[in-house]
Amino acid sequence: MLACPPRRICQGCLGAETEWVELNGTGALLTYTIIHFPPTHFQSFAPYAVGIVKLDEGPNLPAMIKNVNFEKLKIGIPLQIDFEISSPEDWPKWPRYYFKPEN
C-alpha cells in the first residue's frame, strides 16, 4: 500500500480537514512525454519518460516511468508505483518513487 500524506487543503472544496489515505499505488497513464534534453541534475537519466498517472482511488500523480520500452507507452496502460533508495553519492539523496508497468 502507498500512503499519501494529507494536504493542507482539499483541492476539491478547499476545506482544511484532511486525513491520511492509503492508496494501492496502481493506476492508468493519463499523459506522458519523453525527455531527451533534461535539466542538469537529470542528465544522467536521459532519455527518460515522465507522465501523470490517475491512481485507482482518484488522485493524479506525476512521476518518472521506468522499466518500459518507450514505444510501448500508450495512454491508458496500467502502471504501478515503485520506490528506489539512492546511494549517498547519488542525487537526489532521498527515496524516490516512479511508475512501472504492472506485473
C-alpha positions as CSV (number, residue, x, y, z in Angstrom):
1,M,0.0,0.0,0.0
2,L,1.0,3.6,-0.7
3,A,0.3,6.2,2.0
4,C,-0.1,9.8,0.8
5,P,0.1,12.5,3.5
6,P,-2.7,14.9,3.9
7,R,-2.6,18.2,2.0
8,R,-3.1,21.5,3.7
9,I,-6.4,22.0,1.9
10,C,-8.7,19.8,-0.2
11,Q,-8.3,20.5,-3.9
12,G,-12.0,19.9,-4.5
13,C,-13.7,22.0,-1.8
14,L,-10.8,24.0,-0.3
15,G,-11.6,22.6,3.1
16,A,-8.9,22.3,5.7
17,E,-9.9,19.0,7.3
18,T,-7.7,16.4,5.6
19,E,-6.6,12.9,6.6
20,W,-4.1,10.2,5.7
21,V,-5.3,7.8,3.0
22,E,-3.8,4.5,1.9
23,L,-3.6,4.0,-1.8
24,N,-2.8,0.8,-3.6
25,G,-0.3,2.5,-6.0
26,T,-1.8,1.4,-9.2
27,G,-3.5,3.4,-11.9
28,A,-3.6,4.3,-15.6
29,L,-1.3,6.6,-17.6
30,L,-3.1,9.9,-18.5
31,T,-0.3,11.6,-20.4
32,Y,3.4,11.4,-20.8
33,T,6.5,12.8,-22.6
34,I,10.0,11.6,-23.3
35,I,12.7,13.9,-22.0
36,H,15.8,14.0,-24.2
37,F,17.4,17.3,-23.1
38,P,16.9,17.4,-19.3
39,P,18.0,20.0,-16.7
40,T,21.5,19.5,-15.3
41,H,20.6,17.3,-12.3
42,F,18.6,14.9,-14.5
43,Q,21.1,14.4,-17.3
44,S,22.2,11.0,-16.1
45,F,18.6,9.8,-16.5
46,A,18.2,10.9,-20.1
47,P,16.4,9.9,-22.1
48,Y,13.6,9.2,-19.7
49,A,9.8,9.2,-19.6
50,V,7.7,11.4,-17.3
51,G,4.0,11.0,-17.0
52,I,0.9,11.7,-15.0
53,V,-0.9,8.6,-13.6
54,K,-4.5,8.6,-12.5
55,L,-4.5,6.4,-9.4
56,D,-7.3,3.9,-9.0
57,E,-8.5,5.9,-6.0
58,G,-8.7,9.1,-7.9
59,P,-5.7,11.4,-7.4
60,N,-3.3,12.1,-10.3
61,L,0.4,11.7,-9.6
62,P,3.3,12.8,-11.7
63,A,6.4,10.7,-11.9
64,M,9.1,9.2,-14.0
65,I,8.1,6.0,-15.8
66,K,10.8,3.3,-15.8
67,N,11.3,-0.3,-17.0
68,V,9.3,0.2,-20.1
69,N,10.2,0.4,-23.8
70,F,9.2,3.9,-24.9
71,E,7.4,2.5,-28.0
72,K,5.1,0.6,-25.7
73,L,4.0,3.7,-23.7
74,K,0.3,4.4,-24.5
75,I,-2.3,6.5,-22.8
76,G,-4.3,4.2,-20.5
77,I,-1.8,1.5,-19.9
78,P,-1.8,0.2,-16.3
79,L,1.1,1.2,-14.2
80,Q,2.1,0.6,-10.6
81,I,4.3,2.7,-8.2
82,D,7.7,1.5,-7.0
83,F,10.5,3.1,-5.0
84,E,14.3,3.2,-5.1
85,I,16.7,4.3,-2.5
86,S,19.6,6.3,-3.8
87,S,23.2,5.8,-2.6
88,P,24.8,8.6,-0.6
89,E,26.7,9.7,-3.7
90,D,23.6,9.9,-5.9
91,W,21.3,12.8,-6.4
92,P,18.6,13.1,-5.1
93,K,19.5,11.9,-1.6
94,W,16.0,10.8,-0.7
95,P,13.9,7.7,-1.6
96,R,12.3,8.4,-5.0
97,Y,9.2,6.9,-6.5
98,Y,8.5,6.1,-10.1
99,F,5.9,4.2,-12.1
100,K,6.5,0.9,-14.0
101,P,4.3,-1.5,-15.9
102,E,2.0,-3.6,-13.8
103,N,3.3,-7.2,-13.3
